[in-house]
Amino acid sequence: MASESQEDLVVRLAEESRRFDTTGKDPERNCWLAVHQHAHGVLPSEYDIREVPEALYLAVLACRLEGN
């Protein structure tokens, strides 16, 4: 199986971020949640302070905002 390209990953995560819109339509928060889940395998807990890859987060957010 071919690995996912960076562009495809960004688009997929931007799309996945939309599922969090049911809890609040905040693209920044929802993109962060999607990238956190991708990077760490789980959604963050209340006190989760693990960082996410900033460049990936910004690319996902830009993709999400472009597609609005």
Secondary structure, DSSP 8 states (H G I E B T S, - for coil): -----HHHHHHHHHHHHGGGGGG---HHHHHHHHHHHHHHSS---TT------HHHHHHHHHHHHHH-
